[in-house]
Amino acid sequence: MGLKDEAVPTSELPSHFMSHIERLKVDPNHRVVIHNHATHVIAMTFIHSLDENQFTKTLWEMCTECIVVFPDGIGVIPWMVPGSSEIGRETAKKMKAHHAVLWPHHGIFGTGSSIDEAFGLIETIEKAAQIYMLIAHHENQQRITDQELADLAKAFNVTPKEGILNV
C-alpha cells in the first residue's frame, strides 16, 4: 500500500528503528517494536517517581503476572521532544536491558517476538498502571510483598532485575 496523498512516516520512525536494532542484538527473536500512548501509564508518569526501579516495583506490586511478564523492569528515559534523534538514541540504549521503555507524559515502547507478545507486554503494563491509578490516593491495606514477588519469579523461572527487591 505505502503512504498516500503526500503522507509521511511517523516522526518517531527513527526511534522505532534504533530500538529495533538494539533489541535484536539482545534477543534476535524480538522482531516487533510497538509504541503507543497507553492512557494509564501516561497518567502514572504525572504522579509517580520516574525512578526506573521504583516505577517497576510499583507496577510489579499491582498484578501477580507483572514480574513474570517483565522481570527486566521498565526502562524510563527523561522527557524529551518526540521524533528527535536524541529520544531515539536514549530509547535504544534502554532497549539493551529492557523489553519496555517509558516516555514520560507520552507513551511506551514494547518489544517481543510477535505482535501478540509485544502488545501483551504493553497491555500488562497498562493494566498495572490502571490499577495503580485507581488506588493511588487510597490507603493500601496490603500489597504483594518483596518475598511474594521473589516467590513468583522462582515459580515461573524468571530472574527479576537486580536492585528492586529487598529479599
HUGISUL-V768181 format. One record per helix or strand of 2 or more residues. SS is the DSSP state (H for helix, E for strand). FROM is the first residue (numbers start at 1). LEN is the number of residues. Records with the same first field share a line. If there is no record, write none. Layout:
SS = FROM-LEN ; FROM-LEN
This chain:
H = 13-14 ; 39-9 ; 52-11 ; 66-4 ; 85-11 ; 115-21 ; 146-10
E = 32-5 ; 74-4 ; 100-4 ; 107-6
